[in-house]
Each structure stands twice: as C-alpha cells, then as structure tokens.
Amino acid sequence: SEFFDYLNLRKSSQPGNISLQHRSYNSGLTGATWRVKPGDSLYINLFNHLEEVARRSEVVCDEDSNLCYDLTYNSKLGKCAKTEQMHPHGDSNSINKIDPANFNNTNLHVHGLHVSPKGHSDNVFVNLKPGQRFQNRIHIREDHAQGSFWYHGHVHGSTAIQVSSGMAGALIIEGGLDDQKEIKEMKERIFMLQQMPYIIENGQAVIKYVADTTFGNKTWKQGKWRTTINGQVLPVISMQEAEVQRWRFFHAGIRESVNLKLVSKPKNNKLYREQLHVIAEDGIAYGRVDESDNMLLHPGYRADLLVQAPGEPDTLLLIDDVSKELGAISEIGDSVGTKADSSANKEPLKVLALVIVQKRAVGDKLVVTELPTSTDLAGYAPYDSLVNEITTTSDEMMTFDIDIKTKPEGFLIDGKAFDPHAAPRKLVLDAVQDWELSSKLGSHPFHIHVNHFQIIAKQKGKYVKVDGEKEWVPSGKFVPVKNPIWKDTYMVNGNEKTRIRTVYKDFTGQFVIHCHILLHEDQGMMQRVEIIDKSNDESQTSVLRNSVTGEPVAVCR
C-alpha cells in the first residue's frame, strides 16, 4: 500500500507557558507520527516555507598560491592582502563552519530504516533551499524489521538547529511485537524526547544558535532547559493499578544523554525504583525480555519498554537520573535532588513526567495485567545473530577525535573533517564485515545509515601520546558481549574499543556515518561511505531536480 503525507517547514510560534518561535513541521512542536507496514511506500511531499537567510561572504587565503578565495561563492578573488591559514583537516574551513545562512536548507532522513539511500529515497545529499519542494519516495521492503524508527532533517550544517527546534517525528513500522498476544492488547504511548535550547528575545523564547550559550559543551546544564516529552514539560500519564503499558521512547535530542528511571514518589525520604522490561532497541526486537531499573538513552537511540504499575494507587516519577545514583531525598519540585548530589557540581534528578496510578473503577475497560515472558517473545527477533558468521572482508577502522589545538576546533573521523568531495569509504554489497570503533577524545554516538549492526565485543584501554601521536594502548583482550543486540546508533566511549559486525544487504549507493551529537556532525564529524556491487561497480550519479522549476537540487556543499 501507499502512505502519503506532507511536511510544511515554516517558522512557528507556540503559545503556552512560554511563547516559542522555532522551525517546525506543519507548525507543531513535534512531527506527526507515521505508521506504515512492511511492503508500503512512503510518499512525503516536503515544502520548504522557511525564509531565505542572507549569506555572508567568507574569505580565506591559500598560503601556497597566495591566492584569496571567497568560499561562500567558490570564487577566486586574486592576491591575498594577508595570509590566513587554511583549515588543516578538511578541504576548507567553510564546509564545517556553523553558518546561519544554511540553517533554513533542509531534507528528510528516515533514521534506522533499511531503505535505499539513492535518488528520492533516504538521500541525505539533497539540499532543499527555501522556496523549494521535493517528494521523498521511500519503499519499505516486505521483510523490513517492525519497530520504532524516526525522521528528521539532515542537511550538513543545519541538522542540530532543525532537530533542536522540533523537526523530528516518530515512524512506526507496524507488525512483529505488535501482534504478540499480550502486547497487542496493551495501551501504547509514544515519548518523543526533545531538547530545545531557547533564549529570550524581546519577551519571546526563540530557538537560536548562539555559540557557547545555546549550543556547545556544558550549555544544556547552564541553560537550565528541560527535556520535553511530545513537546510538553512534565506531562501526566495515567495508569490503572497493575496495568502493563508499552512505552516507545525516541531520543530526538541533539546532545544530552537521558538515563530513564521510574521511581515512586518519596516515602520515608527514599525513592524506590520500579522495574523496566526492555523488549527492543533501535527498532529491533530482542526476542526476549530484559529486566532493568534504568534505560540509558543517547541521542538517536530508541527503546521499547513494558511498564507495569504497582498493584495499588500511587504516584510515580519518570526521571532522568543524570547522577546515576539514588540517595535520600533532600527536595522535590521541578527536579529531585539527593544528598549524594547536593554539591554544586552535580545536577539533581530531573522529573520528566508524573505517572498517576488509579484504582480501577466499576465499568472501566479491562487492562492488560500480565507481562509476556522471554519464551513468548523468542520468535520475534527479526535478524539472525552474526556472532558465529565468518567475515568475508577485512575490518573497517573508525576513530572519532576532536582537535582542540585548531581554531575552530576540528571535529574529525579518522583524522579528517567532513569533505563532500573526498572519495567515500567503499563497502561491498552482501559482505559480512567487522568494524572497530574508538574515540581519541570524549564519547560519541556512532550512527550509520541504511544497515543495522550487532555489538560483538569490547576492549578496555586508552589512547596515549607516543611521539606526538595518539596510540591505542589496550588493558586486555576483546571481551565478547553477552546477549549481543542490534543497533543503528551506539555510544563509542573514550576508554574502550567496540567491535561491531554487519552485513550490507539489498542496497547500493552513497550515504554517511557520523556522530549523533548533531552539532559535532554539523562541524565535520561525518564521513561519506558507499556500498558497491562488485559485479557492477556503480556510483551515485543521478541528478535530483526541483519539482517546480526543474532545476537541479544542489547536493550538500
């Protein structure tokens, strides 16, 4: 079947406790939830009604030729009046420099979907300017995994500002776990977690890029903003006593991790954790139930949880436990503090939602009160494990890094900032391949388009400087991961290497890998890759045209 929808991009003003001006899909704080099935085709008409932003000229000089260039318009200006250093990590400084003139260019990415990256499908090289429109035509295979996915804008340089404005929505591929006996009778809730860093201008809140104020390291804590759920601060969720509900979480924020816990309202000055029952991550069913008292979500992550209310009326708090500790309560309000977190250097526990558990009244609809077991869910895992598969090609190595010595800082993959003109990393159709992921500075969520991967093993260690270069020094061997799961986004920590295994099925073409701290991606922490069919080594050369003017739609540059 076919699914049709449209996305009008425009600046909106949202009334409420705070009047917010922001970029939006169809004037909402979040995008609409799309529900499709395997075998469906998505037809999305994308209209860019955002205003055109006046460009500013940027001039740099090449030391070798002593020629001056206007990078904005890619033109040669002549001899330099003075010498300025070219960017050391990419082809130029301008490509990965945050430029508000690009903030209203857009496109559409369907995060986590196993679909073609070419043409009018999930093509993130489309660059739709203000006043243009484009139709995405995305076919979903009959054998596609059923689960929780999402969509958002993805033009290099404008991704962070647009996603932080609320330009993101849930995309549900129905089936699979939806049809399981207990789950299909449960009430389902969607939680779009968003992080909107606004400032106040002329009495109105505005989503605006201000370096080191609204975007950048530590700005979220300093700004004292709140993670919203479906555009709301502190929503109220109703459950009946002993009821089991299915909660789908989508981390559509741009930087901050969220450590979800469901706890009771303070009793005897204590918080008590409720168990969470995890059944899927990143749209891929586990094929079992994992019990946990927390769910750590990094940007781009999704998780499907089954949540059972206590057997009597109660008030629960859905919190972001940024401290990863629960101690005695010292205060409760917009946030919950603990004695362990009382210092000025630690954030308090943040309450995301209130959960009101009510006694079932006579005449109320019967609710599900039984949890499925791992045995019940065993047949719902969509992919066979690759753990025992033999790789068919040599390993890929991928390393994140931040060069703090340059101005601006360099956000790098394999020592280089994003260059749209560089040759892509080549992958081979149907190959089974391992990647080793690491980070020389900080932790970064790795995301790859088109194909999921399985977490296979981890190795502890650290990078140390040897003769001026950072080299990996392991503290032991790679340790296999117990119960390896499938992901499309995974946090690469600075103190370990992660080995993943994947297979490139069904689709050839170019797409990207990148850090899902979206400001890092916009500043260069991204790389082109291409899957090729060795029997027909092809490149992505199709020309995309504006559906109104017939002119070519520019790729990201």
GIZISUL-V604140 format. One record per residue. PHI is phi in degrees with one decimal (999 if undefined). Layout:
BEGIN
phi->(PHI	PHI)
END
This chain:
BEGIN
phi->(999	-120.0	-117.5	-112.4	-154.9	-134.7	-125.0	-94.6	-94.9	-155.1	-81.8	-124.4	-119.2	-100.2	-75.5	145.7	-59.1	-129.5	-79.7	-117.8	-101.0	-159.7	-74.8	-149.9	-96.7	52.8	68.4	-102.3	-75.9	-135.1	-75.8	-63.6	-83.6	-98.4	-123.7	-135.0	-128.2	-54.2	93.9	-75.5	-119.1	-92.3	-117.2	-117.4	-90.1	-103.9	-109.4	-96.4	-96.6	-67.7	-77.1	-76.2	-101.9	-62.6	-82.6	-112.1	-75.3	-127.7	-115.8	-132.5	-127.4	-94.4	-61.2	-67.2	-92.9	58.0	-105.7	-102.0	-125.8	-92.8	-70.4	-61.2	-110.2	55.2	-125.0	-87.7	-103.3	118.0	-66.0	-73.0	-75.0	-151.8	-89.1	-123.9	-72.3	-72.1	-64.7	-78.3	-113.2	-134.3	-75.8	-165.6	-70.1	-69.1	-61.4	-110.1	-93.5	-65.7	-128.3	-56.4	-64.3	-99.1	-63.7	-103.5	-85.1	-152.1	-162.6	-134.6	-119.3	-101.8	-72.3	94.5	-76.3	-90.6	-138.8	-66.1	-91.3	-97.2	51.1	-96.3	-88.8	-83.8	-102.0	-83.8	-91.5	-66.2	-129.4	-90.8	-86.3	-53.2	90.9	-100.3	-137.4	-156.4	-107.9	-83.2	-124.7	-118.9	-91.9	-103.1	-63.3	-61.9	-98.4	-66.7	-61.4	-98.2	170.8	-100.5	-127.6	-156.5	-135.1	-167.2	-71.3	-151.0	-78.5	-58.9	104.9	-124.1	-63.3	-64.3	-65.6	-76.4	-66.0	-69.3	-83.1	107.3	-81.3	-157.9	-150.9	-79.0	-130.5	-103.3	-96.7	-80.3	115.8	63.0	-58.3	-58.8	-95.2	-64.9	-51.3	-76.9	-63.9	-66.6	-95.2	-79.2	-72.5	-108.2	-126.7	-108.8	-121.4	-87.5	-88.4	-129.1	-129.7	-111.5	-86.9	-99.3	-124.5	-101.3	-128.4	54.1	80.6	-124.8	-77.2	-135.2	-78.9	-146.0	-79.6	-130.8	-54.9	64.0	-121.2	-101.4	-130.6	132.4	-61.7	71.3	-70.8	-63.9	-65.0	-67.6	-76.0	57.2	-79.7	-116.5	-69.7	-97.1	-118.5	53.7	82.3	-113.3	-96.7	55.7	-69.3	-108.5	-113.7	-104.4	-140.6	-92.6	-57.4	69.2	-69.8	-109.2	-121.2	-101.3	-113.0	-100.8	-106.3	-128.6	-85.8	-102.7	-81.6	-111.1	-149.9	-77.8	-77.7	-126.8	-104.1	-75.0	-142.4	-112.3	-128.9	-76.0	-62.8	-52.5	-130.7	54.1	64.7	-129.4	-102.2	-120.2	-81.6	-97.3	-74.6	-106.2	-115.3	-89.8	-120.8	-163.3	-135.9	51.8	82.5	-113.4	-64.4	-65.9	81.2	-166.8	-115.6	-105.9	-92.4	-156.5	-99.4	-152.9	-137.3	-88.2	-114.8	-100.9	-51.6	94.5	-70.9	-131.7	-151.0	-105.3	-121.2	-101.2	-124.2	-110.1	-74.1	-59.7	-80.7	-146.3	-55.0	-164.0	-121.2	-111.6	-120.0	-88.2	-120.7	-101.3	-87.3	-66.9	-81.7	60.5	-133.9	-124.5	-121.5	-74.9	-77.1	-108.7	-161.6	-143.9	-173.2	-63.6	-136.3	-114.7	-98.8	-126.5	-59.0	-67.9	-112.4	-77.0	-72.3	-69.2	-86.4	-119.3	-82.8	-75.9	-66.2	-104.8	-82.9	-94.2	-158.8	-101.2	-116.8	-99.9	-97.1	-111.6	-72.9	-69.1	-91.7	-59.9	95.5	-65.9	-63.1	-63.9	-116.8	-72.4	-123.5	-113.5	-88.4	-70.8	-96.9	-60.4	-62.4	-63.9	-100.6	-57.6	-86.6	-100.5	-69.4	-79.0	-117.0	-74.8	-65.2	-97.6	-55.8	-97.5	-75.8	-88.7	-66.8	-109.8	-153.0	-67.9	-70.2	-98.0	-113.4	-137.1	-130.0	-82.9	-161.0	-125.8	-91.1	-84.5	-84.5	-93.2	-125.0	-70.3	-59.1	-93.5	-103.9	-125.3	-122.0	54.2	80.2	-132.4	-80.9	-56.3	-133.2	-65.5	-97.9	-73.0	-63.0	-74.4	-65.8	-97.1	-121.9	-114.3	-52.7	72.8	-73.5	-98.4	-142.4	-96.6	-119.9	-111.2	-108.1	-152.6	-138.2	-83.5	-150.5	79.8	-116.2	-141.8	-75.7	-81.5	-131.0	-122.7	-81.2	78.4	-119.4	-77.2	-139.6	-112.2	-76.1	-103.2	-156.9	-135.3	-134.0	-77.3	164.0	-161.4	-89.9	-128.4	-82.0	-129.5	53.4	84.3	-113.9	-80.1	-125.8	-78.1	-118.5	-75.1	-106.2	174.4	-84.4	-64.9	-109.2	-58.8	-81.4	-76.2	51.8	-60.5	-112.5	-97.1	-142.3	-118.9	-139.2	-147.9	-73.0	-94.8	-85.1	-71.1	-106.8	-155.6	-99.8	-119.5	-102.2	-117.1	-130.3	-145.5	-136.6	-93.0	-103.2	75.3	-126.0	-106.4	126.3	-100.1	-157.3	-137.5	-114.6	-167.6	-78.3	-92.8	-77.5	-67.9	-67.8	-62.3	-60.8	-61.9	-94.4	126.6	-84.5	-151.2	-149.2	-78.5	-132.1	-143.9	-94.1	-117.7	-96.3	-60.9	-78.7	-153.9	-63.9	-115.6	-123.4	-83.8	-120.3	-64.4	-94.8	-94.7	-121.3	-65.1	-73.0	-96.7	-91.3	80.2	-77.0	-59.8	-86.6	-65.2	-79.0	-63.5	-158.9)
END
